[in-house]
Amino acid sequence: MIQQGLFSIGTPGRLDDDVAFVLGKAAELKLPSLGSLGPVNARAEFARRLSRTNPPAPEGVDATDLTIAGPGGALPLPLRLYRPAGGGRVRAALLYFHGGGFVVGDLETHDSICRIIAHRTGSVVVAVDYRMGPEHPYPAAIEDGIAALVWLASGPAEAGGPGLVLGVCGDSAGGTLAAVVARHARDRHIDLAAQLLIYPAVDQGGEYPSRSRLAEGYLLTAADIAWFTEQYFVGATGPVLEPDASPLRAPSLAGLAPALVLTAGFDPLVDEGKAYGAALVAAGVPVRSVCLEGAIHGCLGLAAYLGCGKAALDEICAAWISVIGE
């Protein structure tokens, strides 16, 4: 059972010392914004950065690439399945959606994160290589996420067979996807034990003080958010308010899986993340809402250097273990 309540780690209003150091180094390097590079080059740059800042991958995890039928049986959907080495029976499977604004990121950029979760929790982790904008705009990623959920819920032998405890997890855009897929699981009567949401964007059209207060200087900028939104929706405006784009705007959140909602104190998305946690609680959903006060958006991918990134990983693994048992 996820430990419910509001939790704060660090000092509110104060950057962690190691975060401040990394931000200073980033400013010195004058790293280009991803939006200035265009989608293809942005993907390469994002992968290059994470290859240097991701936490080291543990030994003892087997990974298998496979494809399943995509939405409507059209394009194949690539997955990567991680399981603890040894071939023993697993009891749980966690569907993982990578971050990257629905434009960048892939199976490789989040490989070490998925390996760590599988290693620490003793469960299967299924990473989804969902389609992204601008080549495949909204709602392609949602459709892929639902297809992966339905496949995993069918009890495929590759994932360990029927009867597994199921959960969804994701960071940033992947956190958004996990929240949306959790709602579709409820509506399709698929039993989810948990949804683990790491600094998700949950209200694409919302106006929150943190979006303006933290618009510059903390890696993810207001300009980045605008560029990602433009690529994902390719100029469309109405869909950004649909529940599949902005899960905070869903008519009802009642009956959703218990949630971990993790936010970062110096993230432009912190206010909406906290609002989503509060909305889930108001709807009767068990929620553990944790704010890493001195952290920034994307700290999970900086866990090789940042204590808050390590803390984010600890929260994910502890929450999942609390659901599935040691």
N, C-alpha and C positions, 0 to 999 in steps of 0.2 A: 504494500500500500504506500503510495507516495505521501510523504509527510506534508500535510497541508499548512498553509499560512504564508505570511509576507516575511521575506528574509532579506537582509542587507549585508553585503560583504564589502568591507573597505570603508573609507570616510566619504560621506556625501559631499559633493562639490569639490573634491580634490582628486586630481589625476594620480594614479599610482606612479611611483618614481620610475619604474622600468618603462611604463607607457610613455611618460614624458620624455624619457631618453630616446625611445624609438621614434616618437613624433619629431623630435629635434633632428635626428639623423635623416629622417625622410625629408624634412625641410631643406637640409643641407644638400641632399642628393638631387633636389628639384625633380622628383619623379613626375613624369607626365600623367595627366588624368587619363583614365581608360577611355573616356569618351572622345578625347582628342585623337585617338589612334584608329578609330573605326572598329567594327566588331571583330574582324579576323585578327588584326594585330593586337587588339585588346585581349583576346583570348590567349594569345601567345605570351603577352606581358604578364597577365594574371597568373598563368601557369609558371612562368619563370620566377615570379616573386614568391609564390607559395612553395616552390621547390626549395627555397632557401629558408623559409620561416616555419614550415610545418613541423610538428613534433616528430621525432624519429619513430618509424614503424617497428612494432615488436616482432620477435620471432614467434613461431608456433601458431600461425594462422594461415590456413589454406584459402586461396582465392581462385574462383572459376568464373570466366566470362561466358555468358550465354545470351541468347535472344529469345524473346517471346513475341507472340503476335501483338502488334500495336493496336490502337483504337480502331474498331471496325475491321480488324484483320488486314489493315493496309500495310504500312511500313513496319518492319520488325523493330522491336524496342530492346536496345542493349541493356543488360544488367550485369552487375558483378556481385557474386555471392561469396561472402566470407564466412568461414566457420573455423572454430578452434581445431587445431590439428589433433589427430588421434582417432578420428572416426567414431567417437562415442555418440550416443543419442543426445540430441539437443532438445530443449523444451520450449524454446522461444525464438522468434524471428522478428527483427526490427527492420522496417523499410526506411532507407535513408535517402534524403533529397539534398543534393549539394547546393551551396550558395553561389551567388554570382550575378544577381540582378536579372535573372532569366536571360542573360546574354552570354556570360562567360562562365568558366568552370566546367568540369567533366569528371569522369571516373578517376582520372589520375590525380587531379588537384586535391581530392579528398580521400585518396587511398589510405593514407596513414591514419586519418581520423577513424575511418571504418574499421581498420585493423585493430586499433586500440580498443574500440568499443567491443568488438567481437572477443578480443583476448581477455579483457577485464571482466566481461559479463558472462562469458561462456555460452553466448547465444549466436545464432546466425544473424548476419547483417546483409541486407540486400540493397545495394546502391543502384539508383536508377539514373540512366543516361538519357534524361528526358529532352525533348526538342526545345529549342530556344529561339528567341527573336534575334534579329528581324526576319530571318529566313522562315521561321515557323512561329508566327505571333500567337498571342492569346486567342483561344484557350488551349493551344496544342499541349503545353506543359501539363495543364490540368488533366486533359484526356489521357496523357501518358501515365500520370500518377494514378489515376483511377484504374487503368488497365493493369498496372503493376500490383495494385492492391487486390484486385479481383483474382489475379493469378496466384498471389501468395495465399490468399484466403481459401483457394481451392485445394490446398494441401499438396503441392507438387513434391515429388520424391526428391528433387534436387535440393529443396530447402529443408528437408527433414520429414516430409510426409504430413498427413493430417493431424489435427489435435494440438498444434503449436499455439502458444500464447503469442499474440500479435501486437505490434506497436508501430508507430510512425515517428520519424524524427527528421529534423532538418535545420539548417542554419541560414539566416538571412532570407533570400528568396526561397530557399529550400524549407525554411520554417513556415513561410506563407503557404507553400505547397502542402506541407504536412498538416497544417491547420485545415486547409480546404479538403484534403483527402479524408481527414478524420470526420468531417461533417458528412461527406459522401458515404463513409463507412456506416455511420448511424442511419442514414436514409436508405441504405441497401441492406440493413440488418446484418452487417458484418461486425462481429464482436472485436473491438480493440481494447486492449488493456491499458494503453497509455498513448499520449501524444506529447512529444518532447520538442518544444519550440524554442529555438535559440535566436535571439534578437530578430524576430520576424517583422516584415512589413505587412500590416493587417488592415490598413485603411489608405488606399492609394490616393483618394481625393480629400483626405482630411487635412485640417490646419491645426497643427499642434505646436505649442511654444518651442519644444525641443528642435523642431525642424528648422526654425529660424535662429534660435539661440546657439545651435551647434552646427550651423550651415557651413562653416569653414574651419579648417585647422585640425580636424580629427580623422583624417584619411577619407572617410566617406563624406562627401560634400553634397550640398543642395544641387549643384550642377550635375554631379554624378547620378543622383536620384532621378533628376529630370531626364537625363540621357537614357538611363536604363528603362524608365517608363515609356519613353518615346519608342525605343527599340522593341519593347515587349508588346505594346499596343499599336505600333505603327500608325500613329496619328489619330487613332480612335479616341473618343472622349467618354462616351456613355458607358462602355464596358468597365471602366475603372471603378465604378461604384457597385458593380454586381458582386454578390457574395463570393463568387469564385475568384474574384480579383481582390476584393476587400472583405475578408471574412468577418471583420468586426461589424459589418453591415448586414449580416445574415438575419433573417426574421426571427430565428430562434437558435440559441446555442444549447438548449436543454438536451440532456441525454447524451452529450458527447463524452468521449473517454477522459479519464483523469489526466491532468496536464501538468507538465513542468513548463513554465514560461520564464525564460531567462532574458534579462535585459542588461544593457551596459549604460552606465551613468553618463558617458560622454558620446552617446550615439544619437544622431538626429531622430532615430526611430524609437527612442526610449519611452516617450510619453504614450504613443499608441500601443506599444507592447504592454505597458502597465495597464492601460485602459482595457486591453483584451483580456488580461488576467482577471481584472475586476469584473468584466462582463461575464466571463465564464463562472466566476463565483456567484454572481447574481442569478445565473441560470441554474445554480445547484450543482455545478461540476466541481469535483475535488481538484484543487489547484495548489501547487507549490510555486509561488511567484518570488523569484530571486533577482535582485539587482546587484550586479558587480559594479559598485559605485565608481571606482576609478578606472573603469575599462572603456574601450572603444569598440565600435562595430568591427567585426572581422577578427576579434582577438583569438578565436578558436584556431584560425590559420596562422597565428603568430605564437602558438604555444611553445615553440622551441625557445622563445626568448621572454615571453610575458607570463607572469604568475597568474594573471586573470584568465589567460588562455588555458592554462592548466586547470584552473578552478572551474572553467566552463566544462572541460572534459570530465572532471570529477563529478560535477552535478549531473551530467548526462548519464554517466555510468552508475552512479549511486541511485538515481531515480529509477532506472531500468531494473537494476538489481532488486530494489525495494518492491517492485511489481512481480518479478519472476522468481525471486529467491536466489540465494547463493548457489 
